[in-house]
Amino acid sequence: MSHEATNWAIKQRGLKPTTKIVLWHLCDRFNPDYGCFPSQDRLAHDCEISRSTLNDHLGQLEAVGLLRRVPRLDPVTKRQLPTRYILGFEPGFTPVAGSPCPEIGHGECTHPETGEMAEGSPLDAAAVALPCPDFGHGDDAGAVSEIHADPCPEYAESRVRISDTNPVREPLSKPVKEEEGAQARAPISDQVFGDLLAALGLDPTALPGWWQGWPPRLHVQRWRDELGLTEAEIIAAAEASRQEHPEPPDGPKALDRAMQRAAQRKVEDTGRKRRKPKAAPAPATKPITDLPAFYADLVNSDRYLPVSAISNTMRDAMLARGLVTAERLRERGVR
């Protein structure tokens, strides 16, 4: 949360109440170090509106030059990431360039110096005025809102135009995750980032451009959150890489391979620790090769001996070898 951002949002004039609520919640999600990256689910939940309505108000804010939306893709998986919202008070902000609608004048509703909506702005009356002659934009009950018979030719297939079927806002059954991309996770601390710079032999007072600002910290954060490395392991991998190269790396991206190898070694070491040693095979039972001696031991002992266990042939073999006596056989019931 940034008080500067929310104060800026409150000072904007000429916006409709819901549009201003959307702007305020965007500013409430703004981080001075990382920017503004809320997901549409999170923002729609905060504003208590549907995603389609949210996109209507985001489009109005972009049209009047209060924000700019930057779509993002994951460089590895190519999946869509939460949109980057650049707010009007951020340094270097430039509104979206485009030709205004000739009837309504979209994009020319703000004062060139103050950034506030001009008195009697055409956008302020866009919802009740004549829609844009090309697409019908501006009519709240028009084609884009799925009420008019003729769909908007520009947004007919848009995935965000599916409005909520239930007009009553119900609480979410599960809380929306706060971790919306790497920007919402715990940032890399100044201490850890300073230790990393020291391990790489970089002077914090004279850092190259690719090590300045929040982008390198975000890159280091991805090593931790996506590769599963701890901060100590990141610094250790950086020290090992620095010993192999005489010059510091040109930005954190140059260390991606080293960090990936460190993560792979960590996975392999964990697998070896979890792998159970094979149990030693049980010793094989020795086969009985001397049956007369085996039965003689049974006869001479006090163990249970079934009468039918010893045949006449086995009895004669034990007597012939002197393994038992006739008297002992009679005692044991062997005839």
C-alpha positions in Angstrom: 0.0 0.0 0.0 1.2 3.5 -0.9 -0.4 6.6 0.9 1.0 8.7 -1.9 -0.8 6.6 -4.5 -4.2 6.5 -2.7 -4.0 10.3 -2.0 -3.4 10.8 -5.7 -6.4 8.7 -6.5 -8.7 10.6 -4.1 -7.7 13.9 -5.7 -8.9 12.9 -9.2 -12.1 14.7 -10.0 -14.9 14.1 -12.5 -14.9 10.3 -12.3 -18.0 8.2 -11.6 -18.1 6.6 -8.2 -17.4 3.1 -9.3 -14.6 4.2 -11.6 -13.0 6.1 -8.8 -13.3 3.0 -6.5 -11.5 1.0 -9.1 -8.7 3.6 -9.3 -8.4 3.8 -5.5 -8.1 0.0 -5.2 -5.5 0.0 -7.9 -3.5 2.6 -6.0 -4.0 0.6 -2.8 -2.3 -2.3 -4.5 0.6 -0.1 -5.7 4.1 -0.9 -4.3 6.6 1.9 -4.6 9.4 -0.6 -5.3 7.6 -3.1 -7.6 4.6 -1.3 -9.1 1.0 -2.4 -9.4 0.2 -6.1 -10.4 -3.2 -7.1 -9.0 -5.0 -9.9 -10.8 -8.5 -9.2 -12.2 -10.0 -11.7 -9.7 -8.4 -9.8 -6.8 -9.4 -6.4 -8.1 -13.0 -7.4 -8.9 -13.3 -8.9 -5.5 -12.0 -5.7 -3.8 -14.3 -3.5 -5.8 -17.3 -5.9 -5.5 -18.0 -5.8 -9.2 -17.8 -8.4 -12.0 -14.8 -8.8 -14.2 -16.6 -7.4 -17.2 -17.7 -4.3 -15.3 -14.2 -4.0 -14.0 -12.8 -3.9 -17.5 -15.3 -1.2 -18.5 -14.0 1.1 -15.8 -10.3 0.2 -16.5 -10.9 1.2 -20.1 -12.4 4.5 -19.0 -9.4 5.2 -16.7 -7.1 4.4 -19.5 -9.0 6.6 -22.0 -8.8 9.6 -19.7 -5.1 9.1 -19.2 -5.0 8.0 -15.6 -3.4 4.7 -16.2 -1.8 2.4 -18.8 -2.2 -1.4 -19.0 0.8 -3.5 -20.0 0.1 -7.2 -20.7 2.8 -9.6 -19.6 3.8 -13.2 -20.5 5.9 -15.6 -18.5 9.2 -15.8 -20.5 9.4 -19.6 -19.8 5.9 -21.0 -19.9 4.4 -18.3 -22.2 1.4 -18.1 -19.9 -0.3 -14.8 -19.2 0.8 -13.0 -16.0 -1.2 -10.4 -14.1 -1.3 -7.1 -16.1 1.1 -4.3 -15.1 -0.8 -1.2 -14.3 1.2 2.0 -14.8 -0.5 4.8 -12.9 -0.5 8.5 -13.9 1.7 9.7 -11.0 4.5 7.3 -11.7 7.7 8.9 -13.2 7.8 8.7 -16.9 4.1 7.9 -17.3 2.8 8.3 -20.8 -0.9 7.8 -21.6 -2.0 5.4 -24.3 -1.7 7.2 -27.7 -4.6 6.9 -30.0 -7.2 8.8 -32.1 -10.2 9.8 -30.0 -13.7 8.7 -31.1 -15.0 11.6 -33.3 -18.4 11.7 -31.6 -17.4 11.4 -28.0 -13.8 12.3 -27.9 -12.3 9.4 -26.0 -8.8 10.1 -24.8 -9.2 13.9 -24.7 -11.0 14.3 -21.4 -8.2 15.4 -19.1 -6.7 18.7 -18.5 -3.2 18.9 -20.2 -1.6 20.3 -17.0 -3.5 19.1 -14.0 -4.4 15.6 -15.4 -8.0 16.1 -14.0 -11.1 15.5 -16.0 -12.3 18.6 -17.6 -15.6 20.2 -16.6 -18.4 18.7 -18.6 -16.1 16.1 -20.0 -17.7 14.1 -22.8 -16.6 10.9 -21.1 -18.6 11.9 -18.1 -21.8 11.7 -20.2 -20.6 8.8 -22.4 -22.9 6.3 -20.7 -26.1 8.3 -21.5 -24.9 10.0 -24.7 -24.9 8.6 -28.2 -22.5 5.7 -28.5 -19.5 5.7 -30.8 -20.8 5.3 -34.4 -18.4 2.5 -35.2 -18.6 0.2 -32.2 -21.4 1.5 -29.9 -19.0 2.2 -27.0 -20.3 4.3 -24.2 -23.8 2.9 -23.8 -24.0 1.0 -20.4 -26.9 -0.9 -21.7 -25.6 -1.4 -25.2 -24.2 -4.2 -27.1 -20.9 -4.6 -25.1 -22.9 -5.2 -21.9 -24.7 -8.2 -23.6 -28.1 -6.5 -23.3 -28.4 -5.1 -26.8 -29.5 -7.4 -29.6 -26.4 -6.7 -31.8 -23.1 -7.6 -30.2 -20.2 -5.3 -30.4 -18.0 -6.3 -33.4 -14.8 -5.5 -31.6 -15.4 -7.4 -28.4 -17.9 -10.1 -29.3 -15.4 -12.9 -28.6 -13.7 -11.3 -25.7 -13.2 -13.7 -22.8 -13.9 -10.9 -20.3 -17.4 -10.1 -21.6 -19.0 -12.9 -19.8 -21.0 -11.1 -17.1 -21.9 -12.6 -13.8 -25.2 -14.5 -14.0 -26.1 -13.6 -10.4 -26.5 -9.8 -10.0 -26.2 -10.2 -6.2 -22.5 -10.2 -5.1 -21.9 -13.2 -2.9 -18.8 -13.6 -0.7 -16.0 -15.8 -2.2 -16.1 -19.4 -0.9 -12.3 -19.3 -0.7 -10.1 -16.3 -0.1 -8.3 -15.0 -3.2 -4.6 -15.8 -3.0 -2.5 -12.8 -2.1 0.4 -14.2 -4.0 -0.4 -12.8 -7.4 2.9 -13.3 -9.2 6.4 -12.8 -7.9 5.7 -9.1 -7.0 3.3 -10.2 -4.2 5.7 -12.5 -2.5 8.2 -11.5 0.1 10.8 -9.2 -1.6 14.5 -9.7 -1.3 15.8 -7.7 1.6 18.5 -5.0 1.3 20.8 -7.2 3.4 20.6 -10.2 1.2 20.9 -8.1 -2.0 23.9 -6.4 -0.5 25.5 -9.7 0.4 24.9 -10.9 -3.2 26.6 -7.8 -4.6 29.5 -8.3 -2.3 29.8 -12.0 -3.4 30.0 -10.8 -7.0 32.6 -8.2 -6.3 30.3 -5.2 -7.1 30.6 -1.9 -5.5 27.2 -0.8 -4.1 28.1 2.9 -4.5 28.9 2.5 -8.2 26.5 -0.1 -9.6 26.2 -0.7 -13.3 22.8 0.1 -14.8 21.6 -3.5 -15.0 22.1 -3.9 -11.2 20.1 -0.8 -10.3 16.4 -0.4 -9.3 13.9 -3.1 -8.6 14.2 -5.3 -11.7 17.4 -7.1 -10.5 15.9 -7.7 -7.1 12.8 -9.2 -8.8 15.2 -11.4 -10.8 16.9 -12.6 -7.6 13.5 -13.2 -6.1 12.6 -15.6 -9.0 15.7 -17.7 -8.2 14.3 -18.1 -4.7 10.6 -18.6 -5.5 10.7 -20.5 -8.8 14.0 -22.5 -8.5 13.5 -23.3 -4.8 16.9 -21.9 -3.7 17.3 -20.3 -0.3 18.9 -16.9 0.0 22.1 -18.5 1.4 22.3 -21.0 -1.5 21.9 -18.1 -4.0 24.8 -16.2 -2.4 26.9 -19.4 -2.4 26.2 -20.1 -6.1 27.1 -16.5 -6.9 30.4 -16.8 -5.0 31.2 -20.0 -6.9 30.4 -18.4 -10.2 32.6 -15.4 -9.4 35.6 -17.6 -8.8 35.2 -19.1 -12.3 34.9 -15.7 -14.0 37.4 -12.8 -13.6 34.7 -10.1 -14.2 31.4 -9.5 -12.4 28.3 -10.7 -14.5 26.5 -8.2 -16.7 23.3 -8.3 -14.8 21.5 -11.0 -12.9 20.4 -12.7 -16.1 24.0 -13.8 -16.7 23.7 -15.9 -13.5 20.6 -17.9 -14.6 22.6 -20.9 -15.7 24.6 -21.0 -12.5 21.4 -20.8 -10.4 19.7 -23.5 -12.5 22.6 -25.8 -12.0 22.6 -25.1 -8.2 18.9 -25.9 -8.1 19.4 -29.1 -10.0 22.2 -30.2 -7.6 19.9 -29.5 -4.7 17.1 -31.7 -6.2 19.6 -34.5 -6.8 21.1 -34.3 -3.3 17.6 -34.4 -1.8 16.7 -37.4 -3.8 19.8 -39.3 -2.6 19.0 -38.5 1.0 15.5 -39.8 0.6 16.5 -43.0 -1.2 16.4 -45.9 1.3 19.3 -48.4 1.3 18.4 -51.8 -0.1 17.8 -54.4 2.6 20.3 -57.3 2.7 18.7 -60.4 1.2 17.8 -63.1 3.7 20.3 -66.0 3.9 19.2 -69.0 1.9 18.2 -72.1 3.8 20.7 -74.9 3.4 19.1 -78.0 1.9 19.0 -81.2 4.0 21.5 -83.6 2.4 21.8 -86.2 5.2 18.3 -87.3 6.0 19.3 -90.2 8.4 21.3 -87.7 10.5 18.4 -85.2 10.5 15.9 -87.8 11.7 18.4 -89.3 14.2 18.7 -85.8 15.8 14.9 -85.6 16.0 14.7 -89.1 17.6 17.4 -88.4 20.2 15.8 -85.0 21.2 12.7 -84.4 23.2 10.8 -82.6 20.3 7.5 -83.9 19.0 7.9 -86.9 16.7 5.0 -88.2 14.8 5.0 -92.1 14.7 4.5 -92.0 10.9 7.4 -89.6 10.3 10.1 -92.3 10.1 9.8 -95.1 7.6 11.2 -98.6 8.0 14.0 -97.8 5.5 15.0 -94.7 7.4 14.9 -96.6 10.7 17.2 -99.3 9.3 19.6 -96.7 7.9 19.9 -94.9 11.3 20.5 -98.2 13.1 23.1 -99.3 10.5 25.1 -96.1 11.0 24.7 -96.3 14.7 23.0 -92.9 14.9 20.3 -94.2 17.2 19.7 -97.2 19.4 16.8 -99.7 19.2 15.9 -98.9 22.7 15.6 -95.2 21.9 13.5 -95.9 18.9 11.1 -98.0 21.0 10.9 -95.1 23.6 9.9 -92.8 20.8 7.3 -95.2 19.5 9.2 -96.2 16.3 8.8 -100.0 15.6 
